[in-house]
Amino acid sequence: MIDDELELGPDEAAEDEALPKAEDATAWLRVIEHAEKVFEPYQDAADNIDELYGDLEKLGNINRDRDFQLFWANIQVLAPSIYARPPVPVVVPKFPDNKPVLETTSEVLERCTVVSFDLSAINEVMLSIRDDLAILSRGAPWVRYENKNGKERVCIEHKDRKDFLHEPARQWPDVGWVAGRAWITKDEMKARFGDISGDAYEDAEYSIQKDDKQNGADDGLKKAGVWEIWSKTLNKVIWVTRGVEKVLDSDKPHLNLEGFFPCPKPAYGTLARRSLIPIPDMLYYKDQLEEIKGLTKRIHALSEAVKVKGFYPAAGEQGDAIETAMKVNDDRKIMVPVSGWEAFGEAGAPIVWLPVDMIVQTITALVALRKQVIDDVYQIMGLSDIMRGSTEASETATAQSIKAQYGSVRIRDKQEEIVRVARELTRICAEIIAENFSQKTIEEMCQMELPTAAAIKKQIKEIEEGAKKQLQDKAKEVAEKAKSSPELAQQAQQNPEQAQVAFAQMQEQIMQQAQQQIEKLSSTVTIDQVMEVLRDQRIRPFTLDIETDSTIQPDEQAEKQARNEFMGAFTQTTAALGQLVSTTPEAAPLAGAMLKFVLAPYRAGRELNGQIDTFVEALQAKAQQPQENPQAEALKAQAENEQKRTDGELEVKRGEIQLREHEMVLKAQTDERKTQMEMALKTQEAQTKQAETAQKMKLEAEQAQRDAEKHRQEMEMGAWEIEKLRAEVSRMDTETAGKAQEQTLAASVVSPVVVQGEGI
């Protein structure tokens, strides 16, 4: 609905009352042009403000007029106070009923949303929204769902103020359509719309963006602005662009969102009354900024005049000397020659100095006036010394705290707007994930490794089959023992009831263990249950609460104080309630409710909140246990003692039976081992005797062989000795014969010599 104060003509109002058909591109372009006309004053003011905030060409010009950059400085102080840290999604069950499926589902959705925020660089988006809100009083995000080659993701974008439009209306619920513009190249247009609208994209108005022109871009980077219009009234999404008379695409919304639009309500500052047209805060102190600018120029001009200047006579020897001295450095020339000195100067004074006291006083007054105007700007904006954190050291802590609280009140609306946008972005992102993401993508994003229902069913079946097999094995084992042990079989025949009771207890124990395992598996939350809750759009909004934590930079000291207060409140409350419950157990539900009430203002986190709920439930469960009278307690104790005595006797009997079974089995095993040992011993003795006989015969044969060999060796040795003796005798005979011959020869030689001697 259009605001009456927009001063539309009858024709324009009539055109806007009835939306065009989804296929009429020309009519939709007229709707876009009409909305642009409505927001034209805002856009013109925003252009001027953007130029004032940061014009690089102007700021880089060294010949520009001096200016006091108060507007830029104010934004630098204001912006971090509005938003300082990225939002973190928080998804919890709406009601603390401790339902495992809802708790697991909330954790899965929270993890997926956290991952989506990280992939979308949520901090960069929120910073852009924050700057638009602080400077221009409106910041608009846009959410898209992408599924390329099976890779699903949620894209969160910041929309430029000129690329975001909506139906002019008095309030946001009255808005029937919103539009976001994307700048697309011709190749991208062909890939996106070629199969739907043919070659219509060829006629789009392509142009090179301002930044691309400065970078020397070619025609390949020419882009056309395509408006994506989400019409809640028609339940349609339409894509149109200027220059094309045909709708590029038109279809039912591809996202089934709770608020229909793929964007939250923009973050608004000040709005014109009864409209959604933003009014930038700067316009409220524009006059003061212009006054500060004028004062700065005057201060600078007067500062240039604050120089030492003197006057002297232009003629005469004294004047020539002074003038020559002053010409040594022209840049610092401070003397001015004056003709007609008699009428200008004082009698006998060679130099008259220019008075600068009045100029200095004027500059001082201008600086003080400018400071007062700056303080006025701070008062208008709320950026006084309170916001700058400048407090007197002598002030009390209470006074400083009051100042800080007052400063936060001045910007609380903007802080809450940022928090609201972050919360709604979280909800839209979570809604897209829950309804559109595949189970595989959700499992990959949450990294929780939840089992499937089929896997749980398979495990339960395996447990049941294992229990049946175990029962069969036990029955078979008992039957075999009865067959192998006549005494055990006789005892079972004598007391069949006792045997049946023992066997039934064994069966019950096996089945109880299996049942416990089955119950534990059955209580396990499966991914199928989680997906069922996520996909159910009817119950999800009523069961899950999707929020975000604070986007404001926390005060470390305040956070420590809050934690200490939490511990103090918890300690005091539990101590008091513990005494109440111990004396009056019926008051446990009341005590639990009081504990949760006291701790509710403290956001303790998912894990601690769950532990508190468990603690409260334990108190309530303890109180709900039936309280019996003393006589019943005595009878119960007597029955329990009797049952214990009976169980003890049965256990003793069972132990005796097991002991006898063990003795019989042990005796049978001992007899069998004894028989086996005797047989083995006899076999070993026979084998030993046989081995000894064989060994003896072998030794005798070896001895006979050795004796024969020895006899042969002795015979050979005797023959060798005989031969040796014979050789020795022969040698001795030879030697004897030789000696006899030598003696004979010697005797024959000696005898003539003697005769001759005698004859002489």
Buried (B, 14 or more C-beta within 10 A) or exposed (E): EBBEEBEBEEEBEEBBEEBBBBEBBEBBBBBBEBBEBBBEEBEEBBEEBBEBBEEEEEEEEEEEEEBBBBBEEBBEBBBBBBBBBBBBBBBBBBEBEEEEBBBBBBBBBBBBBBBBBEEBBBBEBBBBBBBBBBBBBBBBBBBBBEEEEEEBBBBBBBBEBEBBBBBBBBEBEEBBBBBBBBBBBBEBBBEBBBEBBEEBBEBBEBEBEEEBEEEEBEEEBBBBBBBBBBBBEBEBBBBBBBEBEBBBBBEEBEBEBEBBBBBBBBBBBBBBEEBBBBBBBBBEBBEBBEBBBEBBBBBBEBBEEEEEBBBBBBEEEEBEEBBEEBEEEEEEEEBEBBEEBEEEBEEEEBEBEEEBEEBBEBBEEBEEBBEEBBEBBBEBBBBBEBBEEEBEEEEEEEEBEEBBEEBBEBBBEBBEBBBBBBBBBBBBBBBBBBBBBEBEBBBEBBEBEBBBEEBBBEBBEEBBEBBEEBBEEBEEEBEEBBEEBEEBBEBBEEBEEBBEEBBEEBBEEBBEBBEEBBEEBEEBBBBBBBBBBBEBEEEBBEBBBBBBBBBBEEEEEEEEEBEEEBEEBBEEBBEEBEEBBEEEBEBBBBBBEBBBEBBEEBBBEBEBBBEBBEBBBEBBEEBEEEEEEEEEEEEEEEEEEEEEEEEEEBEEBBEEBEEBBEEBBEEEEEEEEEEEEEEEEEEEEEEEEEEEEEEEEEEEEEEEEEEEEEEEEEEEEEEEEEEEEEEEEEEEEEEEEEEEEEEEEEEEEEEEEEEEEEEE
